[in-house]
């Protein structure tokens, strides 16, 4: 084990005499710091988990339906908040307002307002 500072060397010597806990306390060194600096090997890598789809997430078909409604001629010049309110008045629930924005962002059509007619021609 190599020592980088005099404190580390003193800590190592004291550890042999009074134990690690008391040596760290005497020198004002956190035990976590001691263990971090004197780690002999890396922690083993845990199993890599694949990201699961949320059970209530929209299916790709539902996303396409939402995009079709958002880009329909009737709603082309409206924000998702307005579209959401109109659909609710009609008794139609596709998804939440925030999900509408999320779907637009995910599909790269994040601009959906009156001033961005050029964006609507992409869909």
N, C-alpha and C positions, 0 to 999 in steps of 0.2 A: 504494500500500500504506500503510495507516495503522499507526501505532505506538501501542501501549497503554502501554508502560512504557519507562523509560530503558534497561533491559536489552535490550529488543527493538530499540531504536534503536541501541545500541552493537553489538549482534549484526549488524545490517544493515550498519553501517559497516565493521566488521571483515571481514565476509564479502566485501566488495568488495576489500579489501586482501590478505587471506591465504587466502581460500577458506572455504567453509562448514564443513568438517570441523574445521579448526584454530580457527575463530572459536567454534564450539560448545564445543570442548575448553577454550579459554582462559576462557570465561565460565561453564563448568560447566553447560551446557545440553545435554540429550540431543538428538541429531539427530532422533529420532522426535518429540520435543516441538516442535522447530523446524518440522518438516514438518507436523505436526498444526495448528499455529497459523498457518501460512502457506499452507495449502491454498487453491488458487484455485477449485477446483470439487469437487463431490461425486463420489465414486467411482460408476461406472455400476452400475445395478442389474443383478444377474445374472438369468438366466432363472428364473422361478418353477417349481419342480418340484412335481408333484402327488405326494401321499403314496401310495406303493404298498403294497398289501396283502402281508403276509409270505406266502411260498409255503406255509408249513405252518400258517397260521392256520386256525381252524375256519371252515367255511362257515356261512351262516345256518341251514341245515337241521341241521347238526351241533350248533350252539348250542341250537337248539330241542329236539333230542333230549336233550342234557345237562340242560337245564332241566326237561324232562318227567321225567327220572329223579330229579333233585334234589327235585322237588315231588311225586313219586309218594307215595301213602299209606304205602308201606313205609319210605320214607326221610324223610318230612316232619319228623320230630323229631330228625334227625341232622345233624351238621356235615359239611361236604364231606370233611374228613379221614377221618371214619368211613365215609362212603359210598364213598370211593375205596378204602379197605382192603377193604371187603366185596366190592366189584365185582372187585377184583384176585383175591380168594380164589375167586371164581366164574369167573375166566378172562375177564372182560370189561374192556376198556380203552377208555374213551370219550375221556379227555383226562387231563392231569395234575391234581393237586390244586390247584395254584395257578391253573390255567386255570378250574377250577370256580369258585373265588372271583372271578376276573376276569369270568367270564360273569355271575355274580350281580350284581356291581357295575355292569357295563355296562348290564344290563337294569333297574337300579334296585331290585333285590331283595337288597340287600346284607346284610339280616338273615336268617340261616338258622341258628337255634338253637332249643332247646326253649322258651326264654322268649319267643319271638316268633311265636306261632301266628297273630296277626293278619296278619303279613306273608305267610303262605302262602295266605291267602284271596284275595290280589290276583292270583295266577297262575291 
